[in-house]
Amino acid sequence: MIVKWPNGAKIAVLWTFDFDAESVWLARDPENAGRLGVLSQGLYDVKRAVPQILQLLKKTKMPATFFIPGWVVDHHTDRCKEILQAGHEIGHHGYTHEWADPKFPEMECADFDRGSEAFDRHLNYKPKGYRPPAGEITSNTIKMLADRGFLYNSNMLDDVYPYRHVLPDGRQGPVELPTHWSLGDANYGMTSIRHPRTIQTNEHIFTIWKDEFDELYKWGGLYNLVLHPQVIGRPSRMALLERFIAYTCTFEGVWHTTCAEAAEAFAAQESPAKTART
């Protein structure tokens, strides 16, 4: 289903940020709890990156969606409150940032529900959507979201338009807001001694983002940019993001929106006949 975006927009652009802080490093290896240098990469999120990102979003008048693990809500509550106070959406990102294992669906559900409890306890907030940690999704993930009434999921790589998940029993699942590994920052700048990646130049990243944007604009698709504050929040990367935001604003008919609003726009025009995609 090719989406007709509201008010005749030609493309929907999502600025999304996975505010993982230290949780991403603890999930990779619990022994990182004693490796302060490793954890400091995630702590940069809290100390410097998120405040700088909020300033940039305010300056450019851009809405955004921050996907946050419950662990981060528990340990960095004030930063999460600042995101809400700035008017941005928060999405669910599990609790521990552990990857879902299809062999243990009950563990995925328990981690998810623990995250929901943290949102409720600290923020009095119920997220509408979910991004599975590390992009790992199982058939249980979709059932879990449907059972809990979630509006959308965001991490599948199989389309450039939103679509509706349908469960094997025929029940309606969440709306999917697909993305792609090229539309992000982790593959270009998230590195460590134990998990090294080549750090790419801003020009290299800008060219990939720009070229994909140009073609998706022609297709009328969904541009779902997946960013991580500990990567994009570095000084030169912030300049890159500001440059790219400005580039998207040179086009007519660009709808800068949140994940929830994009999912709601899809649901509003969805036909009664649903196509199974899971």
N, C-alpha and C positions, 0 to 999 in steps of 0.2 A: 504494500500500500504506500503510494507516494503521498506525502503529507502536504496539505495546504496550510501554510503557517498563517497565524492571525494577521489581519490588516494587510494582506497581500505581500507579506515578507517573503523574500526569496531564499533565505537560509536562517536557521536558528543556531546561535553560537552560545555554547555553555563554557563558562570559566569555572572549572572544578578543581578543588584543592584537597588532597588527602593529607590531613593534619595528623600524621602518625606519631610525631615526637619520638620518644625512645622505644615505643612499643614495637616498631618494625624490626629493630635490632634485637630486642629481647625475644621476639618470636623466632627469629632466625637461629638464635643460639642462646639458651637461658644463661649460659656462663658469661655472656656479655654483661650481665648485671654487675660483674666485678671489673669490667674493662671500661674505665671512665672515658678513655679516648674514643672508643666506639660509640658509647652512648652520647657523647658530646655532639655527634652529628645530628642526632634527633633533638637534643636540647636546643640546638640553634633555631629550630622551629619556634620554640616558646620564647626565647630571649630576644630574637631579632626578626625572624622571617615573617611570622604572622602579623606583628604590628606594622611592618613595612608594606605587606600585601594589603592590609586594611586601608592604609593611607593611600596607596595607589588606586584601589577600587573607589575610594571616596573621591579622589582627584578626577578620575575618568568617568565617574558616575556609572560604574558597572555593577550589576548584580552578580552574585556568585553562589556556588554551593560548596560547602566544606564537609567532606566525609571524615568523621572522627570516630576512632575506636573508643569504647567505653572506658578503657584503661586511661586514656588521655583525659576524658571527662573527669574521672576520679582524681587524677594527679595534677591536672592543670585546668582546674575549673574556671578560674578567672579569665583565662584566655578564651575559653569556649563561650563564656558569657559576653565577652567583648564582641565576638563574631555575631551573636544574636542581637546585641544592642546596636550593631552597625546595620542591621536589617537584612542580613544574609541568611540563606537557608542552610540548615545542617542536615546531613544525611548520615545514616547508620553505616558503620564500618566494622561491625563485630565488637568484641571486647578486647581480646588479647592480640589481635592481628594474626592469629594462627590461620594457616591455610585449611580450607575445608577438605576433609577426607571422605570420599563417597562410601567408604566401608564403615564409617561411624557417624551416621546422620544425627544420632542423639547428642553427640558431642558438639556438632555444629549448632544445633538448636539451643543447647545449654549456653554456649558462648554468646550466641545472638541475644538470648533473653537476658543474660547478665549485662550486656551492653545496653539494652532497652531500660533496664532498671536504673543504670547509672544516669541515663538521660532524664528519666523521671525524677530521680532523687535530687540531682544537683541543678537541673535546668528547667524542670517542670515542662518538658518538651517531648513531643512524640514525632520522630522523623517520619516522613512520607516515603522515603526511598532508601535504597541499599546499594552499596558497592562492596562486593566480597573482597576481603584482603587478598592482595596479590592477583586479583582477577580470577581466582579459582572458584568455579561454580559447578554445582552438581544438580541432579534432578531433585534432590531433597531441598536445595536452596529455593527453588521456585515454589515447591509445595509449602515450605516454611513461610515464605513471604505471603502466599495466598491465604494460608491459615490465619495469619496475623493482620490481614487487611492492608498490606503495603501497596502503595500506588505504583511504584516502579523499581526496577533493577537497572544498574548501569555498569556493564563491563563486557558484554558479548561483542564479538568481532565479526559477525556474519552479515552485517547490513550497513547502510548509510542512512537509513530511515528508521524511526521508531516502529515497533511492532508489538503485538500482544502475545504473551506466552499463554499457552493452553495446556492444562494438566492432562495426563493420560486418561483421567476419568471424565474429561470434558469440561471440567470447571475452568472458569476464567482465571488466569494468573495475572501477574503484574505487567505493566508496560515495560518494554525493554528500550533503553536509550544506549544504543551501541557506540563503540569507539574503536580505536585501533592503537597498536603499540607505537606507531609513528606519531600519533597525536598526544604527545606527552613530553616529559622531561627526564624520566628515570633512565631510559635507555641511552641518553646522551650525557648525563651528568651525575648519576647516582653511583658512587663507587666506594670501595673499601679495600683494605689490604687482603682480606679473605675472599672477597667477591669483587674482583677488579673489573671495571669497564673502562674503555677509552673515553676520556672526557672530550666532548666535541666543542667546536667553536660556536659562538653565537650566530655567525653567518651561516654555518652549516644547518643549525637548527631552524633559523628563520626561513631559510629556503625551503626546507621540508614542510614546515607549517604553512607557509605562503602558497606553495604549489598545490597542496591538498585543499586549502581554502578556496583557491581560484576555481578548481574543478568542482568542488562540492557546491559552490555558489551556482554554477551552471546547472547542476543536477537538482538543486533545491533541497539539499540534504541537511543532516544534523552534524554540526561541527562540535564535537565533545572533547575538549582539551583537558587532559588529565595531568595535573601538576602536583608537585610535592613541595611544600614550603622550604624544607631543608635543602632542596635543589634550586628551585626557581627563586628562592629568597636571597641567594647570594647577590652581592651588589651588581655585578655585570649582568646577571640573569634577570634582575629586576628591570634593568634598562632594556633588555631584550623583550620582556613581556610588555612593557609600556610601548615599545616600538610596534609590536605586533597588534596590540589593542588599537593603536592609532591606525594601523594599516586596514583593519577590518572596518573602521569607521569611514573610510574613503569610498565605500560601496553603498549604493542605495538599497534599501529593503533588507537590511541586516537586523535580525531580532536578537538582541543580547538579552538572555533570560536565565532563569534558574532551571534546574532539572525538574522540579515539581511542576512548574508552569509549562514546560515543554511536554511533559507526560500528560498533563491535563488537556493541552491543546490537541494532542493525538486522540485522547479518549473522547473528546467532544465531537470529533468527526468520524469516529470509528464506525464501520458498518456492523450490523447485527451478526453477520457471518464472520466468525473468527477463524483465522488460519493458524493451525498448530505449528509452533516453531521449536518445541522442546522435545 
